[in-house]
């Protein structure tokens, strides 16, 4: 999403939506403050007491799951060539999904989680070595083994993502919940781009199963900057207040 498009998207949001994003930004900064006082960071908290760190393994082991809200995430690393330390994958499980959401039709041979085991990948958050977010991205279905839902349904699910407990660290759970709120416009844009990428790839490879094609991994990506996002939200909200 280009800067001009982001500004326009923010102008189209209601005052309440902007205030929610503003609150999310404040939440993120407060998490950084708390972690900084303890001389630690988001990634370090996920890796603490987990033993030897191995590429591709999920951290914390067993993932982080909120049994009430059905949010889920894990951290892992396997792309040092892209300038990241690792990334978070965020999900919503079946119990937390809006009732009108349905999986994308699929005629391939791969077995997908369905019913009460259904799960949707929302967004991935790329992290640098100091433990701060640098990008958001989406992936093809096979990467996470999700059920797979349309961008429209996944956007609705992202609004329900909320990690509301203390494991592995309250600050990490507050932060990851707030990240999905603060970057709502970018997440929506990336999910729509994901669907277009998959559709185009399928047309270019009509004889294959596009959702299981190992040559298609990342389906959309965008660099992010928390401080700039907060500043832009504050500026847009000020315009709303002046116009009121």
N, C-alpha and C positions, 0 to 999 in steps of 0.2 A: 504494500500500500504506500503510494507516494505521499509526501508531506502535505501536498495540497488537498489530496483526497481525504486524508485523515482529518484535516481541519474542517472540511465540509461535513464529514461524518459526525464530528463532535457538535457542530452547529445544529445538526438535525436531531440530536438527542434532547430529551426533556431536561428540565432543571433537576428533577429528582434523579435521573440517570447520571447526570454529571456529578451531582453531590455524592452519589454512591461511589463513583470512580475516585472522586476527591478523597473520600473516607478510606478507600482501599489504598490510595497512595500514602496517606498518613500512617496506615497500618504497616505497610512495607517499611517505611522509614523507622518506625518504632521497633520493628523486629531487628533491623540492622543495629539500632542503638543498643538493644538488649544483648544481642550476640557480641557486639563490640566490647561491651563492658566485661564480658567473660573471655575476651580475646579468642573468639571462635567464629565460625561462619556456618552458613546453611549446609554446605556439603559436608563439612567436618562433623556436624551433628548427625547426619545420616550414616556416616561411616564409623562413628564412635562405637567401640566395643563389638565390632563386627569381624575382627580377625583380619587376615591378609586380604588386601583389595585385589580382586581379579577382574579383568575386563569381561564385559557382558553379564556378570553376575548381578543380581538385583540387590539393592541396599535401601533400607535395612532388609535383612533376609526375611522372606515371606511377604514382602511389600507392606505398605501402610494402608490399612483399610478401616474406614469408619462404618461400623455395622449399622448405625442408625441412618446416616445420610447416604450411605452406599458409595461415597467417594473413595478413590483409591489412587495411589501413586507409588512409584519407585524411582530410584536413581541408579544409573549405571554409566559406564564409559567404554567407548570403543572407536572414537573418531578423533584421535589427537592431531591428525593431519589437517583438520578443519579449524584448529586453533581453540578448541574447547577442552575443558577437563572432562566433562561428561554432561549428561542431561537428565532431566526429570521427564517421565511419562505420566500423564494424568488420565484418569478414567472415571466413568460413572457406571456402576453395576445396575442390574435389572431393577432391583427394588427401589432405586431412586429416580428412575426414568419417568418422564411424563407419559400418561397412559396412551396418548395418541401417536407415540413414536413407533415406527415399524422398521425392521431391517431392510436394507436395499435388496431387491430381488436378485437371486443368485442361482445360476444354472450349472455351476462348476461341480467338481468332484470333492473339493475340500470340505471337511466337516467343521462347521462353525458352532460356537457356543450359542445356545438358544434358550428360550424360556427363562426360568429363574437364574440360569447361568449366563445369560446374555451380558455383554459388556461393551462399552463404547469408549474408544480412545478419543480424548478431547483435544489435547495439544501437548506438545513437547517443549520443554524450556531448556535451552542450551546455556551452560554455565562456564565461566572462565576459571582460571586457576585460583584467583583470590576468593572465588565463591560468589560471584555476582552474575545475574542473567545478562546474556548478550544477544539472544535470538529466540524466536518462536518458530516452530516448524511442525508440519504434519507428515504422516508416513502412509505408505500403502498398507492394506489390510494384513498381509502376511507378517509384517514386521512385529506386530504386537499380538497377533492371534485374536483380534477383536471380532465382534459380530459384524460390524460395519453398518452405519446409518448415514443418511443423507446429511449434507451440510446444514440444512434447515433444522432437522431433528437434533443434530449434534450441538448446534448453537443453543437450542432450547435446553439441552442437557447441561451445557457448560454453566448456565445460569443457576443450576441447582448444585453445582460442585461446592462442597463445604467440608473441610476437615475439622472436626470439633472434638478433639481429644489431645492428650499430651504426648503420645508416642510417635516418633522417637524424641520429639522436642516440640513444645508448644509454639515456640517462635517459628519453627519451620512450617508447621501446619497453618498458623496464622498467615505467614508469608505466601505460601503456595495458593491458599484460598484467595487472598487479596490480589495476587498476580493475575488470576483468571478474571477478576472483576475489573482491574485497572486497564487491562489490555483487551477489553471486549471488542472494540472495533477491529483491531488487527486479527484477533482470533476468528471473528466472523469472516473477514476477508480471506484469510488463509484457508479456512474450511471450504469456502466456495471455490477458491483456486485449486484446492485438492481435488474436488469433484471434476473440475474442468480438465485437470491434468490426467486423471484416470480415464475420463471419457475419450480424450484425444489419443492417449496411449492405446486404448482398446481399438480405436479405429485404425491406428497404424499397425497393429498386430492382431488382426481379426481371428487368427487361428489359435491364439493362446488364451489363457485365463489371466486377464489383466490384474486381478486382485492377488494372484499368486506369483506374478512375474518377478523373479529375483533381480531383474535388471532395473526395476522401478522401486526405489526405496523412499527417498524424500520426495514428497509431492508438492510442497510449497514451503517457503522459508522467508523470514524477514528479521533483520536486525532490530533490536529494541534498546531503549535507553530510559530507565525508570525516571531519572531526574527530568529529562525533557518531556516525557509523557505527563508527569505531574504538573510541570509548568504550563503545558498546553491546555490541560484540563482546567487549571485555575484561571487561565486567561479567558477561556471560553465561558466558564461559569460567571466570571466578572461581567462579560458582555451580556449574558442573560439577565443578570441582576440590574444592570444599567438600563436595559430595555423594559424592565418590569414597571 
